[in-house]
């Protein structure tokens, strides 16, 4: 229904557009006479030579023929093919020959006038006032002598007499329709030439546009196969352009006048058939989910068959089959319309624009079918429909390219932002890599250190176990072999062996204790102790032993030397108040820590002199309590200082080494301090003594 309404609107509008004048209604020919004596051609415009012309069927009359009563004429409408005349004239097949005559009366002294002669199928001769002014093909009374030819032309004649007598001989043996079925127009030379130039320019503009757009889409498909609909659309444009080149103003024949008439007819019908194939291929590629591949194969097969038949058969035969071509095109258009409507209902991209363009295009196709069937007086509109359809396609491409451009702009913006922050990100990643590399180096160093410590540990354990066992074995072999037979000497050997075994037992106990500390299997009995009270307890525990070895033990609390004259030997740690700085410790374990540090210091005090001093300082700073043990001994070598808390690290000058030491004492000290959430470190200046600092959290 929508398509039919569009056909009517286009016919009314465009028919009026192509009307030769906009003034009063123009006269029409009656009984072979057209009276234009009251029509001012220069001012009122071009006149159409439509109406009833005299028609002499089966006769080829000339201006000098006898036009007496024996030459009885019929009066037929022009423009119209003689196929539509009454059956008595025997022109239903379209073949035959006849003569047309029209007398035009004009105002006298009009000077030169021009007439546009349309395509007349399929050969003709034209005389005006007895002069032969136009001829196309060869007019004959039989097919063997006839020759077809067509293209419109403009002729001029002198109209000073006020009468123009047109005599036209027409013959047709090559086309399904014969006669004059396109109208003549008459006007001044300037008017007719201007009209022809406009018509040619319009057709050239459309043909050129179709050719350029078709070539563009073919190139687009060649470079971007993903957009598959561009190939059939490009072919559709080229096919329509090719068909327009041999119809209407017949631009192809104008450019190449020696082309055979049959060549143009075959191009017209082949292009017409293949237009249906290319049109549905375009719709199917646009909406593959809504179209039918079977219908595409069927349309393709029919189009190829019609094209082959057009090439193989004579023009008179395939032109009579025009209804088959038209039914094929109508079927394709109907199915295309169904596919696009379905796509629109499913809200496919571009379906609205395609539906709009396709509706107009189908309307123009129906108009042209009616035009060629002489069922509707109008003009050919398919070029206009194709132009509108192409406009819709251009909007679709513009929409797609705009969307693609937006995506490109978005990606470009993201890339610009990425480039802006790339340097910063590179610096950040480089810093991360450097930190990771430093961490890896540190981990590698720690692993190497642990591996070195492990080898050192195994070596020391082997040495500390092998040495006393070798001595014990030697003593026992000496007693077995009778080397030692004196009872007193045997007793001394046994005593030495017991001493060695006691050392081995102590080493094993230290190893066992260290392993339990590291594994967190030692239970601690914590109690809150005032820092000053604990310092007094440490003095009572170690003062005697230090004095026995010739040293002096001094205790300082917050930088003040404590006097212990009034402290009872059996004094104990007092109950503390809430304001007194205190630490939460296991008294026995922490006394073990201080004992190890004090006795290690005694081993390295100088013999005699006032410098034999061991000093214990206790003070608090913020939330941390500091306990420092300092001596005036020989100190620790700088290369040994980082390793004093390692297991079995023993050198002659190390604090972790002594004649009776196992090399595990300071390692045990470190583990005990760590179990109290504390930290211990060692400092030393060569020949100025050593300093051990313990940090413990203040009890909350």
Rosetta blueprint (number, residue, H / E / L):
1 X L
2 X H
3 X H
4 X H
5 X H
6 X H
7 X H
8 X H
9 X H
10 X H
11 X H
12 X H
13 X H
14 X H
15 X H
16 X H
17 X H
18 X L
19 X L
20 X L
21 X L
22 X L
23 X L
24 X L
25 X L
26 X L
27 X L
28 X L
29 X E
30 X E
31 X L
32 X L
33 X E
34 X E
35 X E
36 X L
37 X L
38 X L
39 X L
40 X L
41 X H
42 X H
43 X H
44 X H
45 X L
46 X L
47 X E
48 X E
49 X L
50 X L
51 X E
52 X E
53 X E
54 X E
55 X E
56 X E
57 X E
58 X L
59 X L
60 X L
61 X L
62 X L
63 X L
64 X L
65 X L
66 X L
67 X L
68 X L
69 X L
70 X L
71 X L
72 X L
73 X L
74 X E
75 X E
76 X E
77 X E
78 X E
79 X L
80 X L
81 X L
82 X H
83 X H
84 X H
85 X L
86 X L
87 X H
88 X H
89 X H
90 X L
91 X L
92 X L
93 X L
94 X L
95 X L
96 X E
97 X E
98 X E
99 X E
100 X E
101 X E
102 X E
103 X E
104 X E
105 X E
106 X L
107 X L
108 X L
109 X L
110 X L
111 X L
112 X E
113 X E
114 X E
115 X E
116 X E
117 X E
118 X L
119 X L
120 X L
121 X E
122 X L
123 X E
124 X E
125 X E
126 X E
127 X E
128 X E
129 X L
130 X L
131 X E
132 X E
133 X E
134 X E
135 X E
136 X E
137 X L
138 X E
139 X L
140 X L
141 X L
142 X L
143 X H
144 X H
145 X H
146 X L
147 X E
148 X L
149 X L
150 X L
151 X L
152 X L
153 X E
154 X E
155 X E
156 X E
157 X E
158 X E
159 X L
160 X L
161 X L
162 X L
163 X E
164 X E
165 X E
166 X E
167 X E
168 X E
169 X E
170 X E
171 X E
172 X E
173 X L
174 X L
175 X L
176 X L
177 X L
178 X L
179 X E
180 X L
181 X L
182 X L
183 X L
184 X L
185 X E
186 X E
187 X E
188 X L
189 X H
190 X H
191 X H
192 X H
193 X H
194 X H
195 X H
196 X H
197 X H
198 X H
199 X H
200 X H
201 X H
202 X H
203 X H
204 X H
205 X H
206 X H
207 X H
208 X H
209 X H
210 X H
211 X H
212 X H
213 X H
214 X H
215 X H
216 X H
217 X H
218 X H
219 X H
220 X H
221 X H
222 X H
223 X H
224 X L
225 X L
226 X L
227 X L
228 X L
229 X H
230 X H
231 X H
232 X H
233 X H
234 X H
235 X H
236 X H
237 X H
238 X H
239 X H
240 X H
241 X H
242 X H
243 X H
244 X H
245 X H
246 X L
247 X L
248 X L
249 X L
250 X L
251 X H
252 X H
253 X H
254 X H
255 X H
256 X L
257 X L
258 X L
259 X L
260 X L
261 X H
262 X H
263 X H
264 X H
265 X H
266 X H
267 X H
268 X H
269 X H
270 X H
271 X H
272 X H
273 X H
274 X H
275 X H
276 X H
277 X H
278 X H
279 X H
280 X H
281 X H
282 X H
283 X H
284 X H
285 X H
286 X H
287 X L
288 X L
289 X L
290 X L
291 X L
292 X L
293 X H
294 X H
295 X H
296 X H
297 X H
298 X H
299 X H
300 X H
301 X H
302 X H
303 X H
304 X H
305 X H
306 X H
307 X H
308 X H
309 X H
310 X H
311 X H
312 X H
313 X L
314 X L
315 X H
316 X H
317 X H
318 X H
319 X H
320 X H
321 X L
322 X H
323 X H
324 X H
325 X H
326 X H
327 X H
328 X H
329 X H
330 X H
331 X H
332 X H
333 X H
334 X H
335 X H
336 X H
337 X H
338 X H
339 X H
340 X H
341 X H
342 X H
343 X H
344 X H
345 X H
346 X L
347 X L
348 X L
349 X L
350 X L
351 X H
352 X H
353 X H
354 X H
355 X H
356 X H
357 X H
358 X H
359 X H
360 X H
361 X H
362 X H
363 X H
364 X H
365 X H
366 X H
367 X H
368 X H
369 X H
370 X H
371 X H
372 X H
373 X L
374 X L
375 X L
376 X L
377 X L
378 X L
379 X L
380 X L
381 X L
382 X H
383 X H
384 X H
385 X H
386 X H
387 X H
388 X H
389 X H
390 X H
391 X H
392 X H
393 X H
394 X H
395 X H
396 X H
397 X H
398 X H
399 X H
400 X H
401 X H
402 X H
403 X H
404 X H
405 X H
406 X H
407 X H
408 X H
409 X H
410 X H
411 X H
412 X H
413 X H
414 X H
415 X H
416 X H
417 X H
418 X H
419 X H
420 X H
421 X H
422 X H
423 X H
424 X H
425 X H
426 X H
427 X H
428 X H
429 X H
430 X H
431 X H
432 X H
433 X H
434 X H
435 X H
436 X H
437 X H
438 X H
439 X H
440 X H
441 X H
442 X H
443 X H
444 X H
445 X H
446 X H
447 X H
448 X H
449 X H
450 X H
451 X H
452 X H
453 X H
454 X H
455 X H
456 X H
457 X H
458 X H
459 X H
460 X H
461 X H
462 X H
463 X H
464 X H
465 X H
466 X H
467 X H
468 X H
469 X H
470 X H
471 X H
472 X H
473 X H
474 X H
475 X H
476 X H
477 X H
478 X H
479 X H
480 X H
481 X L
482 X L
483 X L
484 X L
485 X L
486 X L
487 X H
488 X H
489 X H
490 X H
491 X H
492 X H
493 X H
494 X H
495 X H
496 X H
497 X H
498 X H
499 X H
500 X H
501 X H
502 X H
503 X H
504 X H
505 X H
506 X H
507 X H
508 X H
509 X H
510 X H
511 X H
512 X H
513 X H
514 X H
515 X H
516 X H
517 X H
518 X H
519 X H
520 X L
521 X L
522 X L
523 X L
524 X L
525 X L
526 X L
527 X E
528 X E
529 X E
530 X E
531 X H
532 X H
533 X H
534 X H
535 X H
536 X H
537 X H
538 X H
539 X H
540 X H
541 X H
542 X H
543 X H
544 X H
545 X H
546 X H
547 X H
548 X H
549 X L
550 X L
551 X L
552 X E
553 X E
554 X E
555 X E
556 X E
557 X E
558 X L
559 X L
560 X E
561 X E
562 X L
563 X L
564 X L
565 X L
566 X L
567 X L
568 X L
569 X L
570 X L
571 X L
572 X L
573 X L
574 X L
575 X L
576 X L
577 X L
578 X L
579 X L
580 X L
581 X L
582 X E
583 X E
584 X E
585 X E
586 X L
587 X H
588 X H
589 X H
590 X H
591 X H
592 X H
593 X H
594 X H
595 X H
596 X H
597 X H
598 X H
599 X H
600 X H
601 X H
602 X H
603 X H
604 X L
605 X L
606 X L
607 X L
608 X L
609 X L
610 X L
611 X L
612 X L
613 X E
614 X E
615 X E
616 X E
617 X E
618 X E
619 X E
620 X E
621 X E
622 X L
623 X L
624 X E
625 X E
626 X E
627 X E
628 X E
629 X E
630 X E
631 X E
632 X L
633 X L
634 X L
635 X L
636 X L
637 X L
638 X H
639 X H
640 X H
641 X H
642 X L
643 X L
644 X L
645 X L
646 X L
647 X L
648 X L
649 X L
650 X L
651 X L
652 X L
653 X L
654 X L
655 X L
656 X L
657 X L
658 X L
659 X L
660 X L
661 X L
662 X L
663 X L
664 X L
665 X H
666 X H
667 X H
668 X H
669 X H
670 X H
671 X H
672 X H
673 X H
674 X H
675 X H
676 X L
677 X L
678 X L
679 X E
680 X E
681 X E
682 X E
683 X E
684 X E
685 X L
686 X L
687 X L
688 X L
689 X L
690 X E
691 X E
692 X E
693 X E
694 X E
695 X E
696 X E
697 X E
698 X E
699 X L
700 X L
